[in-house]
Amino acid sequence: MMTDSQVLGGVRIWTLLPTVLSLCLAFTLPTGNCRPQRMRSNAEIAQEVAGYTDVAKRIIELAVYGKAQNRSYDKLAAFTDTVGSRVSGSDSLERAIKYMYDALRRDGLDNVHLEPVKVPHWVRGEESAVMLPRNHTLPILGLGSSVGTPEGGIEAEVLVVASFEELQKRAAEAKGKMVLYNEPYVSYGDTVQYRAFGATEAAKLGALASLVRSVTPFSISSPHTGWQDYQDGVPRIPSACVTIEDAEMMARMSHLGHKIVVRLSMAAKTLPDADSFNTVAEIRGSEHPEQVVLISGHLDSWDVGQGAMDDGGGAVISWEALSLLRDLGLRPRRTVRAVLWTAEEQGGVGAAQYYQLHKVNISNFDLVMESDLGTFRPLGIQFTGSQKARAIMREVMKLLEPINATVLEEHGEGTDINQWMEAGVPGASLHTVDSKYFWFHHSNGDTMTVQDPMEMNLCSAVWATVAYVIADLEEMLPR
């Protein structure tokens, strides 16, 4: 029976418990103490961040000028030269994961482990294309998830269009043809739709196959591959990318009234989903190890080139950031966790499964970071988060003034971290001088020759500095 002492102003205490508990939770996050936390002023936060000036200088000194100089480049070269390209579901990707797992363990990092995932397994097989009657060989790359041609290939007249709108206007001409999209490159985001949906749109009109001008602003007769999507209920037809040079040539010939015929042969096929892993390593937090700053890049690549730029560099600087903190004996309050994703190229498959597994602890994720637009000369960070969090990040970026990487842009990017950002977790991506990124993207040109050791030093310094400081601040980033 409840006594009078258990009644306050006529209200029984048990009726107040939900309110008391909710207030306690509101005051405890993210510190874990059930007491009100005073809202700190911007000046106080700026003073706290400025206290990391010497630490930032030590990280920069080690990464750019000290014994770790060129180490990230050397790590990447050893990895990509040994393993090569690493497409989802392949034996080479599994060798890459084992290579990286062993290397992280040898590096003495914390909690190195593999988290199992299921990934798509598409196989390119032999492929060729010839333009007739000239007998001109067309360099091609079949698009990921494409079906193959029937045995003996397909030989068909080519219908050249510059857009989906033009295809619809000429819909009556498409049946029984091979549609070639000679779409002008505007930006990757605008132009990639032809690679992603070109086969489906052509198939709706009865086309036998689709060819897509490679999604790149520059070419030296280099086709670029990438993932493409079929639509349920629409016939699945073969789809491949051709070079800018050949797409423009066929467009000119078509304009002059020449009949263009292409013989296309593709042995592409999709196998059952394969077993794979996300690869994880950490510098464990000293006070709040359950709270996490996540840094990342994806370990898989396409099956051409070496995958050095996309995204070997992003994966390696995430590894190197942990190595730099270890070398300097820096153990922040929170855990800095590097995740090397698998099957990003197929739409962030490994990352989506990681999110489903770990979202139960979403309140403990302080900041998620991904590098997937090249490790060229860094300008700073792109960031998604609250205005209060942005103000803190702006102060953190000032610590990178010695290497002129202080820019804080809008909108963190990254297929692998999008779900976290959509759920309200602050997110950041590496912002570099990436004007040539799409020259090499998804092509045989993505090799170590694209990489520059000094630029990778700078990227590693940015990645390590931002991750460490955010992980060591007195409070988590506000949402």
C-alpha positions in Angstrom: 0.0 0.0 0.0 1.3 3.5 -0.9 1.9 5.7 2.1 1.3 9.5 2.3 5.0 10.0 1.9 4.8 8.5 -1.6 2.3 11.1 -2.7 3.4 14.5 -4.0 0.8 17.2 -4.2 -1.9 14.5 -4.7 0.1 12.8 -7.5 1.4 9.3 -6.9 5.1 9.0 -7.5 4.8 6.0 -9.8 2.8 8.2 -12.2 5.8 10.6 -12.4 8.4 7.8 -13.2 8.1 8.0 -17.0 8.7 11.8 -16.9 11.6 11.4 -14.5 13.2 8.7 -16.6 12.8 10.7 -19.8 14.3 13.7 -18.3 17.2 11.6 -17.0 17.8 10.2 -20.5 17.6 13.6 -22.0 20.3 14.9 -19.6 22.5 11.8 -19.8 23.0 11.6 -23.5 25.8 11.4 -24.5 27.7 11.6 -21.2 25.9 8.8 -19.3 25.4 10.9 -16.1 21.9 11.6 -14.9 22.4 15.3 -14.3 21.6 18.4 -16.4 24.4 19.3 -18.9 24.9 23.0 -19.3 24.7 24.2 -22.9 28.2 25.3 -23.7 28.8 28.4 -25.8 30.5 28.4 -29.2 33.4 30.2 -27.6 33.9 27.5 -25.0 33.7 24.8 -27.7 36.1 26.7 -29.9 38.5 26.9 -26.9 38.3 23.2 -26.3 39.0 22.4 -30.0 41.9 24.8 -30.1 43.4 22.8 -27.3 44.1 20.1 -29.9 46.4 22.3 -32.0 49.6 20.6 -30.8 48.1 17.1 -31.3 47.0 18.0 -34.8 50.5 19.3 -35.6 52.0 16.0 -34.3 49.7 13.9 -36.5 50.5 16.1 -39.5 54.2 16.0 -38.8 54.2 12.2 -38.6 52.0 11.6 -41.7 53.5 14.2 -44.0 57.1 14.7 -42.9 58.0 11.9 -40.4 58.6 8.2 -40.5 55.1 7.6 -41.8 55.7 9.7 -44.9 54.5 7.8 -48.0 53.4 4.9 -45.8 49.8 4.9 -47.0 51.0 5.0 -50.6 53.3 2.0 -50.0 50.5 0.1 -48.2 48.2 0.7 -51.2 50.8 -0.3 -53.8 51.6 -3.5 -51.9 47.9 -4.3 -51.6 46.8 -3.6 -55.2 49.9 -4.9 -56.9 49.4 -8.2 -55.0 45.7 -8.6 -55.2 44.6 -6.6 -58.2 40.9 -5.9 -59.0 38.3 -7.2 -56.5 34.8 -7.5 -57.8 32.0 -8.7 -55.5 31.7 -12.4 -55.2 35.1 -13.1 -56.7 38.0 -15.1 -55.3 40.2 -12.0 -55.6 37.9 -10.1 -53.3 38.2 -12.8 -50.7 42.0 -12.8 -51.1 41.9 -9.0 -50.6 39.9 -9.3 -47.4 42.3 -12.0 -46.0 45.2 -9.8 -47.0 43.8 -6.8 -45.2 42.7 -8.8 -42.1 46.2 -10.2 -41.7 47.8 -6.8 -42.3 45.6 -5.1 -39.7 46.4 -7.7 -37.1 50.2 -7.4 -37.8 49.8 -3.7 -37.3 48.8 -4.2 -33.7 45.4 -2.6 -33.9 42.5 -3.3 -31.6 39.6 -5.7 -32.2 40.5 -6.7 -35.7 37.7 -8.9 -37.0 35.5 -9.9 -40.0 31.7 -9.5 -40.1 30.0 -11.9 -42.5 27.7 -10.6 -45.3 26.1 -12.0 -48.4 27.0 -10.2 -51.7 26.0 -10.4 -55.4 28.1 -12.5 -57.6 28.1 -11.3 -61.2 30.7 -12.7 -63.7 31.7 -10.8 -66.8 33.0 -13.7 -69.0 34.3 -13.2 -72.5 32.9 -10.2 -74.4 33.4 -8.5 -77.8 31.8 -6.1 -80.2 32.5 -5.4 -83.8 31.0 -2.7 -86.0 30.1 -3.9 -89.5 30.7 -3.8 -92.4 33.9 -1.9 -91.5 35.0 -4.7 -89.2 36.0 -2.2 -86.5 36.5 -3.7 -83.1 34.7 -1.7 -80.4 36.4 -1.8 -76.9 33.5 -2.5 -74.5 32.9 -3.3 -70.9 29.7 -5.2 -70.0 27.7 -3.5 -67.2 27.4 -5.2 -63.8 24.3 -7.4 -63.5 23.9 -7.5 -67.3 22.7 -10.7 -68.9 24.8 -12.3 -71.6 23.9 -12.6 -75.3 22.5 -15.8 -76.7 25.1 -18.3 -77.9 26.6 -16.9 -81.1 25.9 -13.3 -80.0 23.6 -10.6 -81.4 23.9 -8.9 -84.7 21.6 -5.9 -85.1 21.3 -2.4 -86.6 22.2 0.4 -84.2 19.7 3.2 -83.3 21.7 6.1 -81.9 20.0 8.5 -79.5 21.3 11.3 -77.3 18.7 11.0 -74.5 15.7 9.1 -73.1 13.5 11.8 -74.6 14.9 11.2 -78.1 14.4 7.4 -77.6 10.7 8.0 -76.8 10.3 10.2 -79.9 11.9 7.4 -82.0 10.2 4.6 -80.2 8.8 3.0 -83.4 12.4 2.6 -84.7 13.7 0.7 -81.6 12.2 -2.7 -82.0 14.8 -5.3 -83.1 17.6 -2.8 -82.9 20.5 -2.2 -80.6 20.1 1.2 -78.9 23.2 3.3 -78.4 23.0 6.2 -75.9 25.4 8.9 -77.0 24.5 11.0 -74.0 26.7 14.1 -73.4 28.5 14.1 -70.0 27.0 16.8 -67.8 28.0 15.4 -64.4 28.3 11.9 -63.0 25.0 12.3 -61.1 23.1 13.5 -64.1 24.6 11.2 -66.7 24.8 7.9 -64.8 21.1 7.3 -65.3 21.8 6.1 -68.9 24.1 3.4 -67.5 21.7 2.5 -64.8 18.4 2.4 -66.7 19.4 2.4 -70.4 18.8 -1.3 -70.9 15.4 -1.3 -69.3 14.2 1.7 -71.3 15.4 0.2 -74.5 13.9 -3.2 -73.7 10.5 -1.6 -73.1 10.5 -0.7 -76.8 11.6 -4.1 -78.1 15.3 -3.4 -78.4 17.7 -6.4 -78.4 20.6 -4.8 -76.5 21.8 -1.5 -75.3 25.2 0.3 -75.6 26.0 3.2 -73.4 28.6 5.9 -74.0 30.9 5.6 -71.0 30.1 7.9 -68.1 33.2 10.1 -68.1 34.3 13.5 -69.3 37.6 12.2 -70.8 38.7 9.2 -72.7 41.7 7.7 -74.5 39.6 4.9 -76.1 38.7 3.7 -72.6 35.3 2.1 -71.7 34.0 2.5 -68.2 31.9 -0.1 -66.5 29.5 0.1 -63.5 26.3 -1.3 -62.1 23.0 -1.3 -64.0 19.5 -2.1 -62.8 16.7 -4.1 -64.5 13.1 -3.5 -63.8 10.7 -6.3 -62.9 8.4 -7.2 -65.7 10.6 -5.8 -68.4 12.7 -8.2 -70.6 16.4 -8.3 -69.6 18.7 -7.4 -72.5 22.5 -7.3 -72.6 24.1 -3.9 -71.8 27.6 -2.7 -72.3 29.6 0.6 -72.3 31.5 1.8 -75.3 34.1 4.5 -75.5 33.3 8.2 -76.1 35.3 8.0 -79.3 33.2 5.1 -80.7 29.9 6.6 -79.5 30.6 9.9 -81.2 31.8 8.2 -84.4 28.6 6.1 -84.6 26.5 9.2 -83.9 28.2 11.1 -86.8 27.7 8.1 -89.2 24.1 7.9 -88.2 23.6 11.6 -88.8 24.9 11.1 -92.3 22.5 8.3 -93.0 24.9 5.4 -92.7 23.5 2.0 -91.6 25.5 0.8 -88.6 25.5 -2.8 -87.6 27.1 -4.2 -84.5 27.8 -7.8 -83.6 27.8 -8.1 -79.8 28.9 -11.2 -77.8 28.7 -11.3 -74.0 29.1 -14.3 -71.7 28.0 -12.4 -68.6 26.0 -14.3 -65.9 24.8 -13.9 -62.4 25.6 -16.6 -59.9 24.0 -17.2 -56.4 24.9 -14.7 -53.8 28.4 -15.3 -52.2 29.8 -15.2 -48.7 32.0 -12.1 -48.0 32.9 -9.9 -45.1 33.2 -6.3 -43.9 36.7 -5.9 -42.4 36.9 -4.0 -39.0 39.8 -2.6 -36.9 39.8 -0.1 -34.0 41.7 2.2 -31.7 39.6 1.4 -28.6 38.3 4.4 -26.6 39.7 5.0 -23.2 36.5 6.4 -21.4 33.5 5.6 -23.7 34.6 2.6 -25.8 31.0 1.9 -26.7 30.8 5.3 -28.5 32.2 5.3 -32.0 33.7 7.6 -34.7 33.6 5.4 -37.8 36.0 6.0 -40.7 35.7 4.0 -43.8 36.4 3.1 -47.5 35.3 0.2 -49.6 37.6 -2.8 -50.3 35.8 -4.2 -53.3 36.3 -2.7 -56.8 35.3 -3.4 -60.4 37.0 -6.2 -62.3 39.2 -3.9 -64.3 42.3 -1.9 -63.4 43.6 -2.2 -59.9 40.9 -0.5 -57.9 43.6 1.8 -56.5 41.6 5.0 -56.7 38.2 3.5 -56.3 38.4 2.8 -53.5 41.7 1.3 -52.4 42.9 4.8 -51.4 39.9 5.4 -49.2 40.3 2.0 -47.5 44.0 2.5 -46.9 43.8 6.0 -45.4 41.2 4.6 -43.0 43.7 2.0 -42.0 46.6 4.5 -41.9 44.6 6.9 -39.7 44.5 4.2 -37.0 48.2 3.5 -37.5 49.1 7.1 -37.0 47.1 7.3 -33.7 48.8 4.1 -32.5 52.3 5.4 -33.4 51.7 8.6 -31.4 50.1 6.7 -28.5 46.9 8.6 -28.9 43.9 6.8 -27.4 40.8 9.1 -27.6 37.9 9.0 -25.2 35.7 7.2 -27.8 36.6 4.4 -30.1 37.8 5.2 -33.6 36.6 2.3 -35.8 37.8 1.7 -39.4 35.4 -0.4 -41.5 36.5 -1.6 -45.0 33.2 -2.2 -46.7 32.4 -5.0 -49.2 30.2 -4.9 -52.3 29.9 -1.1 -52.4 29.9 -1.1 -56.1 26.7 -3.2 -56.2 24.9 -0.5 -54.2 26.4 -0.6 -50.7 25.4 -4.2 -50.0 27.9 -4.8 -47.2 27.3 -1.4 -45.6 23.5 -2.0 -45.6 23.9 -5.3 -43.7 26.3 -3.6 -41.3 23.7 -0.9 -40.6 21.0 -3.5 -39.9 23.3 -5.2 -37.5 24.5 -2.1 -35.6 21.6 0.3 -35.8 20.4 -0.9 -32.4 23.3 1.1 -31.0 22.8 4.1 -33.3 22.8 6.6 -30.3 26.5 5.6 -29.8 27.6 6.5 -33.2 29.2 10.0 -32.9 30.3 10.6 -36.6 30.4 8.3 -39.7 33.0 9.1 -42.3 33.7 7.7 -45.8 36.4 8.4 -48.4 35.2 7.3 -51.9 36.0 10.1 -54.3 39.7 9.6 -54.5 42.7 10.4 -52.3 43.9 13.4 -54.2 45.1 16.6 -52.7 42.6 17.3 -49.8 40.7 20.5 -49.5 38.8 19.6 -46.4 35.6 17.8 -45.5 32.0 17.6 -46.7 29.6 17.4 -43.8 26.0 16.6 -43.0 24.7 17.4 -39.5 23.0 19.9 -37.3 24.0 23.6 -37.2 25.6 23.1 -33.7 27.6 20.1 -35.0 28.6 22.1 -38.1 30.0 24.9 -35.8 32.1 22.3 -34.0 33.4 20.8 -37.2 34.3 24.3 -38.5 36.5 24.7 -35.5 38.1 21.2 -36.0 38.9 22.1 -39.6 40.9 25.1 -38.4 43.4 22.6 -37.0 44.3 21.6 -40.5 45.5 25.0 -41.5 49.2 23.8 -41.7 48.3 21.7 -44.7 45.6 24.1 -46.1 42.8 21.6 -45.8 40.3 23.7 -43.8 37.3 23.7 -46.1 34.0 22.6 -44.7 31.5 21.9 -47.5 27.8 20.9 -47.3 26.6 17.4 -47.7 28.6 14.4 -46.6 28.7 11.8 -49.4 29.1 8.1 -49.5 26.9 5.1 -50.5 28.1 3.2 -47.4 27.2 5.9 -44.8 24.0 7.3 -46.3 21.7 5.2 -44.1 23.4 6.5 -41.0 23.1 10.1 -42.1 19.4 9.6 -43.1 18.8 8.3 -39.6 20.3 11.5 -38.1 23.9 10.5 -37.4 26.4 13.3 -38.5 28.3 12.2 -41.6 31.5 13.4 -43.4 33.4 12.6 -46.5 36.8 13.5 -47.7 36.8 16.5 -50.1 39.6 16.5 -52.6 40.7 18.1 -55.8 38.9 15.3 -57.7 38.4 16.9 -61.1 40.1 13.9 -62.8 38.4 11.2 -60.7 35.9 10.3 -63.4 38.6 10.1 -66.0 39.8 6.8 -64.4 36.6 5.7 -62.6 35.5 2.1 -63.3 38.1 1.6 -66.1 41.4 -0.1 -66.8 43.0 3.3 -66.0 42.3 3.0 -62.2 45.8 1.9 -61.2 48.5 3.0 -58.9 49.8 5.4 -61.5 46.8 7.7 -60.6 48.0 7.9 -57.0 50.4 10.4 -55.6 52.3 9.6 -52.3 52.4 13.2 -51.0 48.6 13.6 -51.6 47.9 10.4 -49.8 50.1 11.6 -46.9 47.9 14.7 -46.6 44.7 12.7 -46.9 45.8 10.4 -44.1 46.6 13.4 -41.9 43.1 14.9 -42.5 41.4 11.6 -41.8 43.4 10.9 -38.6 43.1 14.4 -37.2 39.3 14.8 -37.7 38.6 11.3 -36.4 40.8 11.7 -33.3 39.6 15.1 -32.3 35.9 14.3 -32.7 36.4 11.1 -30.8 38.2 12.8 -27.9 36.0 15.9 -27.4 34.3 16.1 -24.0 30.8 15.6 -25.7 29.5 13.8 -28.7 28.4 15.9 -31.7 24.9 17.2 -31.2 22.2 16.0 -33.5 
